[in-house]
Amino acid sequence: MPDNIYSSYRSMSKHIALLKKQNTQLINEMKMVLYSTFPELMRYCKQGMPAWVLDVLKKYPSPAAIEKLKVEQLSKIKNVTHDKALSIINKAKTAPHHATTVCRSF
């Protein structure tokens, strides 16, 4: 009888562990794609992937799209300061040519 009581908890625990593993895999894949397309943004991802980086990439998926922006446009995104926006735009302008191709959406 006790085995039946805890079987649902074990099932839920296994499912949560699977979701954590998948989350880690997706974050690692995202970092590899980011590194290959716009490695300059990796400096902001040392402690994980901040939500503002994902917001920037959602709106502007390539360095070519970012380099055309004005600082004010990029700094409208939450947690992107004026200085950070200026730095990102400058890095996009000096990014290697191979990284300016538009990447497909995730």
C-alpha positions as CSV (number, residue, x, y, z in Angstrom):
1,M,0.0,0.0,0.0
2,P,2.7,2.6,0.8
3,D,4.2,2.0,-2.6
4,N,1.0,3.2,-4.3
5,I,1.0,6.3,-2.2
6,Y,4.5,7.4,-3.2
7,S,4.4,6.3,-6.8
8,S,2.8,9.6,-8.0
9,Y,5.4,11.6,-6.1
10,R,8.2,9.6,-7.6
11,S,6.7,10.1,-11.1
12,M,6.4,13.8,-10.5
13,S,10.0,14.0,-9.2
14,K,11.3,12.2,-12.3
15,H,9.3,14.5,-14.5
16,I,10.8,17.6,-12.7
17,A,14.3,16.2,-13.1
18,L,13.7,15.6,-16.8
19,L,12.4,19.2,-17.2
20,K,15.5,20.6,-15.4
21,K,17.7,18.5,-17.7
22,Q,15.9,19.8,-20.8
23,N,16.2,23.3,-19.6
24,T,19.9,23.0,-19.1
25,Q,20.3,21.5,-22.6
26,L,18.3,24.3,-24.2
27,I,20.3,27.0,-22.4
28,N,23.6,25.4,-23.5
29,E,22.3,25.2,-27.1
30,M,21.2,28.8,-26.9
31,K,24.7,29.8,-25.7
32,M,26.4,27.9,-28.5
33,V,24.2,29.7,-31.1
34,L,24.8,33.0,-29.5
35,Y,28.5,32.4,-29.4
36,S,28.5,31.5,-33.1
37,T,26.4,34.5,-34.2
38,F,27.1,37.3,-31.9
39,P,29.9,36.4,-29.4
40,E,30.1,39.9,-28.1
41,L,26.9,39.4,-26.2
42,M,28.4,36.4,-24.3
43,R,30.0,38.8,-21.8
44,Y,26.6,39.6,-20.4
45,C,25.8,35.9,-19.9
46,K,28.4,34.8,-17.4
47,Q,25.9,34.3,-14.6
48,G,23.2,32.7,-16.8
49,M,21.1,34.1,-19.6
50,P,19.5,37.4,-18.6
51,A,16.0,38.0,-19.8
52,W,17.0,41.3,-21.4
53,V,19.5,39.4,-23.7
54,L,16.6,37.2,-24.9
55,D,14.4,40.3,-25.4
56,V,17.2,41.9,-27.5
57,L,17.7,38.8,-29.6
58,K,13.9,38.4,-30.0
59,K,13.6,41.9,-31.5
60,Y,17.0,42.1,-33.2
61,P,18.3,38.5,-34.1
62,S,21.6,39.5,-35.7
63,P,24.4,42.0,-35.3
64,A,23.4,43.5,-38.7
65,A,20.0,44.3,-37.2
66,I,21.5,45.8,-34.1
67,E,24.1,48.0,-35.8
68,K,21.3,49.9,-37.6
69,L,19.7,50.9,-34.3
70,K,20.0,54.1,-32.4
71,V,20.9,53.9,-28.8
72,E,17.5,55.2,-27.7
73,Q,15.8,52.3,-29.6
74,L,17.8,49.6,-27.9
75,S,17.7,51.3,-24.5
76,K,13.9,51.0,-24.5
77,I,14.2,47.3,-23.7
78,K,13.9,46.8,-20.0
79,N,17.3,46.6,-18.1
80,V,19.3,47.9,-21.1
81,T,20.9,51.1,-20.0
82,H,22.1,53.8,-22.3
83,D,25.8,52.8,-21.8
84,K,25.0,49.1,-22.3
85,A,23.0,49.9,-25.5
86,L,25.9,52.0,-26.8
87,S,28.4,49.2,-26.1
88,I,26.2,46.6,-27.8
89,I,25.7,48.7,-30.9
90,N,29.4,49.5,-31.2
91,K,30.2,45.8,-30.8
92,A,27.7,44.9,-33.5
93,K,29.4,47.4,-35.9
94,T,32.8,45.8,-35.3
95,A,31.5,42.2,-35.3
96,P,33.2,39.9,-37.8
97,H,31.4,39.8,-41.2
98,H,30.5,36.1,-40.9
99,A,28.3,36.8,-37.9
100,T,26.1,39.4,-39.6
101,T,23.9,36.8,-41.2
102,V,20.4,36.6,-39.9
103,C,20.0,33.6,-37.7
104,R,16.8,31.6,-37.8
105,S,14.4,31.9,-34.9
106,F,14.6,29.5,-32.1
